[in-house]
Amino acid sequence: MLELQDVISLLIALVAVMISMATLQQNRNMVEESTRPYITLTFDSITTSSQRSGFILKNYGRTSAIIDKFIVDDILLSHPQRYDGLNKQFDLMEGTIFAPGQSVFLPYSVSGIEKSVVTFELAYSSEFKSYHSNFSFNVSNMSHRYTTRTNEYSKGDTHEIAQCLHEIIERQL
């Protein structure tokens, strides 16, 4: 027959096991969150000898990820670009593997887009889990980001080198 002390000891042991299991689950979630891929999409302009703008897809996480789905706003597929391939480049992202820290610059001129907000849908996965993100950009604000470069101190080929160095320095700030 069980005594009161045995029952109390059994209950304490069960509570301790439950606390241990909850702690293990919490630790597993924290490890997964700290090592998972984090793929984001941003918009930026680069100014060297001329200004180029585009979308940047980057993995800020600590593990590789594969792009499972990359859906862009229809207007981006049909808006006229300097080169025809720029409208098709978004379709090439599906199936791409991004290592930690890897990024790709997708050049794209948003000037003249008749829609103010464009949207993206991104699905990606790591070895064990899938993730999903939606992004929206107000392109009417983005098409007016200008950066000027002085050309009073350089001529010829050194001009473009100076502009590139200026861009690198700004990005380090």
HELIX and SHEET records of a PDB file:
HELIX    1   1 LEU A    4  THR A   35  1                                  32    
HELIX    2   2 ASP A   74  SER A   78  1                                   5    
HELIX    3   3 GLY A   85  LYS A   88  1                                   4    
HELIX    4   4 GLN A   89  MET A   93  5                                   5    
HELIX    5   5 VAL A  139  MET A  142  1                                   4    
HELIX    6   6 ASP A  157  GLN A  172  1                                  16    
SHEET    1   A 3 ILE A  39  THR A  47  0                                        
SHEET    2   A 3 GLN A  51  ASN A  59 -1                                        
SHEET    3   A 3 SER A 103  PRO A 107 -1                                        
SHEET    1   B 4 ILE A  97  PHE A  98  0                                        
SHEET    2   B 4 ALA A  65  VAL A  72 -1                                        
SHEET    3   B 4 VAL A 117  SER A 125 -1                                        
SHEET    4   B 4 SER A 130  ASN A 138 -1                                        
END                                                                             
